[in-house]
Amino acid sequence: MDNAALPTQAHNGFFGNFGGSFVPEPIQKLLDELEVAFNTYKDDPEFLNEYHSLLKDYSGRETPLYFAQSFTEHLGGAKIYLKREDLNHLGAHKLNNVLGQILLAKRMGKTRVIAETGAGQHGVSTAAAAARFGMKCDIYMGAEDVERQKLNVFRMELMGATVHSVTAGTATLKNAVDAAFEAWMNDLDAFYILGSAVGPHPYPTIVHEFQKVISVESRRQIIEKEGRLPDAVIACVGGGSNAIGAFSQYVNDSDVKLIGVEATGKGLDTDQHAATMEKGTVGVVDGMKTYAIFDDDGHVAPVYSISAGLDYPGVGPEHAFYKESGRVEYVGATDDEAINALLMLSRTEGILPAIESSHALAEAIKRAPQMDKNDIIIVNVSGRGDKDVTSVAKYLEEHNRTLQS
């Protein structure tokens, strides 16, 4: 594999064989308008100055790259560094992208924003940014996720957003995406802030551009701390925005192993998982050509994860390209492994990670003991776990476990 040939942005809307734009004509006109605006402003000094000022003064970047010494010593083996996106304002990486997109909306003269959300972090970030810029905000969220993430729903409403509970299908992220696109078609003057590296072109490229700050920082930080690049970077993958951001600046460094961790839920031998790369096939979902999980009739199949942010039946097209090219290794973590990782990090470091991020930590737990003590792993802690304490408590109760067990 020639890493130098790997694209860092979509070519004509495609990453290799994946991507594109498969949407109704009214939406395509809006996407064309968005692409023009993005290409106009992404290198504009005034735009970038406002964006980076917001990242610094509103969001609180840069986030630390933290050596998890106790976690490392507990496991033995490789040094583990945590990229602390959980310390970003509002508790996740999502705001990086939202601030960029809302600045595009502002320059396009939009006064209303629409968004989908799963775990709620993208919705919270969108609600906050809309409040900051005085825009009307509508968030679409699956009814199942509304129940699992009541705290984030209340946070969105506190900031003035209207949260729409979507009851169609499995009432999770895929259905929220569908409802948000439908709402956009009914108000073509609104701006759709898409939260993950998915959807029709140019959204995957836009999200990559605004999330790459994660690895721009971590690459410089690890060189400052260790004098070299890491041996591995690990991130969880649902739609894939935090992983795209975490991988971006290492793609052409062939000595750095990149590992994406999907949700294998209750096991690959069940139908209760969201292992798109392992079990999916290539098709069109949510306006893009990518890997997704389809049923025997060719319809998008229901998926499952204990994590509200990883129960998505597809994956971003850039990830699909990295799978096909072999640049990124995609593996899975079960609910059990993710919860155990969450508990381990909480107890060794006093850091409560999101369940999403805990899937990545679960892979570090498997790999670190097999590596040399001079090896280095960076794990992207994409969000904090405050939002998940109810889900963790429910899991422990259902499995007859206590916090001391």
Buried (B, 14 or more C-beta within 10 A) or exposed (E): EEBEEBBBEBEEBBBBEBBBBBBEEEBBEBBEEBBEBBEEBBEEEEBBEBBEEBBEEBBEBBBBBBBBEBBBEBBEBBBBBBBBBBBBBBBBBBBBBBBBBBBBBBBBEBBBBBBBBBBBBBBBBBBBBBBEBEBBBBBBBBBBBBBBBEBBBEBBEEBBBEBBBBEEBBBBBBBBBBBBBEBBBEEEEBBBBBBBBBBBBBBBBBBBBBBBBBBBBBBEBBEEBBEEBBBBBBBBBBBBBBBBBBBBBBBEBEEBBBBBBBBBBBBBEEBBBBBBBBBBEEBBBBBBBBBBBBEEEEEBBBBBBBBBBBBBBBBBBBBBBBBBBEBBBBBBBBBBBBBBBBBBBBEBBEBBBBBBBBBBBBBBBBBBEEBEEEBBBBBBBBBBBEBBEEBBEEBBEEEEEEEEE
